[in-house]
């Protein structure tokens, strides 16, 4: 499954267009590498997403095309969630 679609279906990011933009801006890492929206996601992969001053790291547990909202969080396992300081020079 495409990374942008996985982020949307798992509800890590609410909209696919926002997930696509995050990938384009280099704020999403797949297995430690900057990932494109079209990157393939499979169980066992690690995804890191930077939301402003938060860094969310999850491990992919399952990949499903559709899932109920209540079950979306079962698609991944939270590895860590931390606050990061903005780097000097960033606005």
Residue frames as qw, qx, qy, qz and C-alpha x, y, z in Angstrom:
[[0.000, 0.890, 0.456, 0.000, 0.00, 0.00, 0.00],
 [0.339, 0.638, -0.045, 0.690, 1.19, 3.53, -0.73],
 [0.366, -0.119, -0.521, 0.762, 2.57, 5.45, 2.25],
 [0.201, -0.113, 0.038, -0.972, 0.18, 8.40, 1.88],
 [0.663, -0.264, -0.466, -0.523, -2.81, 6.06, 1.78],
 [0.636, -0.202, -0.677, 0.311, -1.56, 4.09, 4.80],
 [0.162, -0.008, -0.390, 0.907, -1.17, 7.31, 6.82],
 [0.433, -0.147, -0.132, -0.879, -4.76, 8.25, 5.96],
 [0.726, -0.212, -0.582, -0.297, -6.38, 4.81, 6.47],
 [0.599, -0.189, -0.628, 0.460, -4.60, 4.34, 9.82],
 [0.216, -0.911, -0.273, -0.220, -5.64, 7.90, 10.73],
 [0.624, -0.303, -0.089, 0.714, -2.10, 8.93, 11.67],
 [0.007, -0.191, 0.162, 0.968, -2.79, 11.85, 9.33],
 [0.452, 0.430, 0.569, -0.535, -6.45, 12.73, 8.70],
 [0.631, 0.697, 0.078, -0.331, -6.32, 13.56, 4.99],
 [0.864, 0.146, 0.305, 0.374, -4.43, 11.91, 2.16],
 [0.406, 0.816, 0.025, 0.412, -3.52, 15.26, 0.59],
 [0.345, -0.870, 0.301, -0.180, -1.97, 16.36, 3.89],
 [0.858, -0.279, 0.393, 0.177, -0.07, 13.04, 4.09],
 [0.736, 0.513, 0.210, 0.389, 1.14, 13.61, 0.52],
 [0.109, 0.922, -0.126, 0.349, 2.35, 17.13, 1.38],
 [0.623, -0.701, 0.347, -0.030, 4.13, 15.89, 4.52],
 [0.879, 0.021, 0.349, 0.324, 6.01, 13.34, 2.39],
 [0.528, 0.729, 0.122, 0.418, 6.89, 15.98, -0.21],
 [0.128, -0.916, 0.211, -0.316, 8.28, 18.23, 2.54],
 [0.533, 0.363, -0.684, 0.340, 10.51, 15.45, 3.91],
 [0.405, -0.454, 0.442, -0.659, 8.66, 15.19, 7.23],
 [0.938, -0.094, 0.161, -0.292, 7.98, 11.44, 6.88],
 [0.060, 0.553, -0.828, -0.072, 10.67, 8.76, 7.21],
 [0.959, 0.015, -0.063, -0.277, 10.14, 5.12, 6.27],
 [0.948, -0.115, -0.036, 0.294, 12.69, 2.78, 7.87],
 [0.538, -0.581, 0.092, 0.603, 15.00, 5.73, 8.60],
 [0.335, 0.045, 0.467, 0.817, 14.94, 7.22, 5.09],
 [0.310, 0.375, 0.068, -0.871, 13.01, 10.18, 3.73],
 [0.367, 0.267, 0.883, 0.114, 10.03, 8.63, 1.97],
 [0.211, -0.015, -0.413, -0.886, 7.96, 9.59, -1.03],
 [0.632, 0.049, 0.284, -0.719, 4.17, 9.36, -0.87],
 [0.823, 0.275, -0.337, -0.365, 4.31, 6.46, -3.34],
 [0.075, 0.434, -0.872, 0.213, 6.65, 4.37, -1.16],
 [0.721, -0.180, -0.607, -0.280, 5.38, 0.85, -0.42],
 [0.375, -0.476, 0.548, -0.576, 4.41, 0.11, 3.21],
 [0.750, -0.052, -0.644, -0.145, 4.41, -3.42, 4.62],
 [0.763, -0.633, -0.077, -0.111, 4.14, -4.98, 8.10],
 [0.826, -0.252, -0.036, 0.504, 7.31, -4.52, 10.16],
 [0.386, 0.546, 0.061, 0.741, 8.18, -1.13, 8.61],
 [0.334, -0.555, -0.386, 0.656, 8.90, 1.84, 10.88],
 [0.186, 0.730, 0.339, 0.564, 7.35, 5.21, 10.07],
 [0.333, -0.418, -0.313, 0.786, 8.45, 8.50, 11.64],
 [0.121, 0.756, 0.438, 0.471, 6.27, 11.57, 11.16],
 [0.296, -0.156, -0.284, 0.898, 7.22, 15.08, 12.28],
 [0.087, -0.808, -0.519, -0.264, 4.27, 17.30, 13.26],
 [0.117, -0.920, 0.086, -0.363, 5.75, 20.70, 14.11],
 [0.094, -0.660, 0.645, -0.372, 7.51, 20.05, 17.42],
 [0.812, -0.185, 0.475, -0.286, 6.31, 16.43, 17.80],
 [0.310, 0.416, -0.810, -0.272, 7.99, 13.33, 16.44],
 [0.847, -0.047, 0.313, -0.428, 5.76, 10.26, 16.20],
 [0.179, 0.406, -0.874, -0.197, 7.35, 6.86, 15.56],
 [0.830, 0.016, 0.308, -0.465, 5.17, 3.84, 14.79],
 [0.170, -0.236, 0.921, 0.261, 5.70, 0.27, 13.63],
 [0.625, 0.119, -0.361, -0.681, 3.35, -1.06, 10.95],
 [0.490, -0.103, 0.814, -0.294, 1.41, -4.07, 12.25],
 [0.516, 0.404, 0.750, 0.090, -1.12, -4.64, 9.45],
 [0.069, 0.219, -0.368, -0.901, -1.91, -3.14, 6.07],
 [0.287, 0.503, 0.810, -0.091, -5.61, -2.98, 5.18],
 [0.148, 0.377, 0.462, 0.789, -7.41, -1.10, 2.39],
 [0.378, -0.580, -0.152, -0.705, -10.31, -0.06, 4.62],
 [0.404, -0.163, -0.763, 0.477, -10.80, -0.12, 8.36],
 [0.316, -0.822, -0.441, -0.174, -13.37, 1.22, 10.83],
 [0.028, 0.809, -0.236, 0.537, -12.34, 4.34, 12.71],
 [0.714, -0.612, 0.236, -0.247, -12.37, 2.49, 16.03],
 [0.951, -0.095, 0.216, 0.201, -9.94, -0.13, 14.70],
 [0.508, 0.817, -0.162, 0.219, -7.55, 2.21, 12.86],
 [0.218, -0.807, 0.511, -0.199, -5.08, 2.39, 15.76],
 [0.871, -0.196, 0.451, -0.016, -4.69, -1.41, 15.61],
 [0.782, 0.610, -0.024, 0.128, -2.90, -1.03, 12.25],
 [0.440, 0.614, -0.417, 0.506, 0.23, 0.24, 14.00],
 [0.717, -0.510, -0.348, 0.324, 2.12, 0.04, 17.29],
 [0.031, -0.970, 0.116, -0.209, 3.28, 3.28, 18.88],
 [0.788, 0.107, -0.316, 0.518, 7.05, 3.12, 19.37],
 [0.377, -0.352, -0.299, 0.803, 7.59, 6.65, 20.68],
 [0.082, 0.861, 0.347, 0.363, 6.12, 10.11, 20.74],
 [0.556, -0.407, -0.184, 0.701, 8.40, 12.94, 21.72],
 [0.120, 0.977, 0.107, -0.138, 8.70, 16.69, 21.61],
 [0.720, 0.115, 0.131, 0.671, 11.57, 18.06, 19.59],
 [0.150, -0.727, -0.040, 0.669, 13.10, 21.51, 19.70],
 [0.584, 0.803, 0.119, 0.011, 12.95, 23.56, 16.56],
 [0.749, 0.010, 0.114, 0.653, 16.33, 23.78, 14.90],
 [0.140, -0.670, 0.007, 0.729, 17.95, 27.21, 14.75],
 [0.000, -0.218, 0.559, 0.800, 17.05, 29.00, 11.56],
 [0.074, -0.421, -0.857, -0.289, 13.57, 27.44, 11.33],
 [0.248, -0.220, 0.052, -0.942, 10.52, 29.67, 11.67]]
